[in-house]
Amino acid sequence: MSAHTSVTPVSSDPLVPGLELLARAFNAAPNGFLIVDAAGTIVAVNTELELMFGLPADQLVGQPVEVLLPEGSRGVHVALRQGFFDQPDRRPMGGGRVLYGRRANGLEFPVEIGLNPVAGAQGPLVLASVVDISERLALEWAFRGLFEESPYGLLIVNDQGEIVMVNRVLAQSLGYAPAALVNQPLHMLLPERHRHAHGGLMAGYTKTGEARMMGQGRDLTALHRDGSEVPVEIGLSRVRWQRQAMTLAVVSDISVRKRLELALKQANSNLEEFTYVASHDLRSPLRGLADLMEWIEADLGSAVAPSVARNLGRMKQRIERMERLIEDLLNYARAGQAATNYTTVDIQDLVEEIIELQPMPPGLRLELDIALPLFHATRTPLETALRNLMANAVKHHDRDEGVIRVEAHADDSYAVISVIDDGPGIPVASKDRIFKLFQTLTANQRGGSGIGLALTKRVVEVHGGRIEVVSPVANGRGACFRFWWPRFPRRGQDVS
């Protein structure tokens, strides 16, 4: 405190030990303090207030307290100050409004002010504590901004179960305007059957206060304004807001995800049921037909007419195609679950093993451009996807000579593998359906079941990857099938 600061408004006697200690405490306080008399004149200030407003004590003591206020607030403050001295009581100033002080350089800053009446030798005084809340208010505004703009539904609830704050995302997902929910009881957002138990659960949570997911293992729903229920996931954590301990809830509307999960489960269930029927109810009669064909051929011997032999051969081919179709369907169904047996994979070794079992036809040349380090993956499904794409490139090539190219490189956490050919490419009309079940690339294609690319897509996606096709590649010809496969073990990839 400067030499001009008055800190003994209650006595002008020589320094007394008690008053000296009080003066030192006043001056050393970490908050700004000033004493004002009934006329509104500053009687004393401490060092923190000097620093806060940028004015020394000798320029403040004896001045009207309004010099510390923005010019637009000074006239109103005179009446408020006089009203305080008419009914002096200990209280915060401003009634919940943000108050502002004015520094010597003219800059305004937010403050929090507490008033406490004291008696002095020269009449009634008020001791005002002043706290610069610029930093706190900036953090609060930043939090409000993040709260309001969050893509997730957020609300803050006090320990009395009242909604203190709610953001637009949550309010709209439940059919309300945000203002319509503030100060309302939280239970209005709960289905009727859950309300009786909610109070006890909330009270129990406020005692523990640990951050956690709500309703583990149960299906949670919130009540929409129209009376329907919305499936949600809720995360809870304790926060301090408006000087009180409260609960912050992160509420995610999972309606779309639930619908997709249900549709996926239904599709997988239907597929499993169909493949079970195909495996058990079709394989046996087909095997019986194949045996019957062999008996007929044996009975006819070598004297069979050419037309009969031709028809018998066509029947055998169709039976074989049906058996392959059933096997492909079973493979497609099995691809609905992610394998978990991770091992070190070398893509070049994998390609060479595929070629060893399925050699390239004469006239087709294999080129490799492998710039991918060893990585951990589920080898069998990865090999299945790569084998299918290489076989597809060979099967659909329309020339005696050509090139099949396999490229591989790392892209962040993925291995990117491409199978490129210089064949006829993919018709424009086929691009949107080539990965669908039972679709073939050309209308006159008879050799395949239309499951190979669908199986490949299913295998890639269920293991956390994705696949795309680009065609033509060059000079109006060729196709490039490119897929991304995770290079690191992942959890939660089973979509069955």
Secondary structure, DSSP 8 states (H G I E B T S, - for coil): --TT----TT--SS--HHHHHHHHHHHH-SSEEEEEETTSBEEEE-HHHHHHHT--GGGTTTSBGGGGS-HHHHHHHHHHHHHHHHS---EESSTTS-EEEE-TTS-EEEEEEEEEEEEETTEEEEEEEEEE-HHHHHHHHHHHHHHHH-SSEEEEE-TTSBEEEE-HHHHHHTT--HHHHTTSBGGGGS-HHHHHHHHHHHHHHHHH---EESSTTS-EEEE-TTS-EEEEEEEEEEEEETTEEEEEEEEEE-HHHHHHHHHHHHHHHHHHHHHHHIIIIIHHHHHHHHHHHHHHHHHHGGG--HHHHHHHHHHHHHHHHHHHHHHHHHHHHHTTS----EEEE-HHHHHHHHHHHS---TTEEEEEEEE---EEEEHHHHHHHHHHHHHHHHHT--SSSEEEEEEEEEETTEEEEEEEE-SS---GGGTTTTTSTT--SSTT--S--S-HHHHHHHHHHHTT-EEEEE---BTTB-EEEEEEEESS--S-----
